[in-house]
Amino acid sequence: MNPVALVEQAMIAYFAGDVRRINHFLKVYGFAKGIGELEALDASTQRTLEIAALTHDIGIKVSEQKYHSASGEYQQLEGPGEAERLLAQFPIDAETIHRVCWLIAHHHTYTEIRGSDYQILVEADFLVNMDEDKLSKTAILQIEQTIFRTRAGTAFLHNLYLADPA
């Protein structure tokens, strides 16, 4: 069985009853999958990206319990350990798990983005957060200039938030 599908199932169970959080990571996963495929990532990087997109916010539950906050700083701190425990039960190689945990530990850090999986994960998360946080057009344009680098992610951003409806 496809380990990405197993992770998706496990993450829905992990956040059982929290429809908002489940919908968030599923939307990020959808954008990340599409951007990665359109940017022609190799199969290994694509799989890593998809698993990271599904698990990127796994640290929220522990952060809220320990710190009473879902702050990105706490998510980056608590998420890798939670992800490692969850991913260890699936047929996912150690190198992929290590990279996914690293991405989780950095997905709210926007300086020195290195790697196409990191770039696309950040873009996909922003595409979802722009809507969920009801960002202004000015804020969206600023994020586009400072964060977005992929052709596919930029096209999604324009079609979602900057195009005039017909």
Secondary structure, DSSP 4 states (H G I P E B T S, - for coil): --HHHHHHHHHHHHTTT-HHHHHHHHHHHHHHHHHHHHTT--HHHHHHHHHHHHHTTTTHHHHHHHHS---HHHHHHHHHHHHHHHHTTSS--HHHHHHHHHHHHHTT--SS--SHHHHHHHHHHHHHHHHHTT--HHHHHHHHHHT---HHHHHHHIIIIISPP-
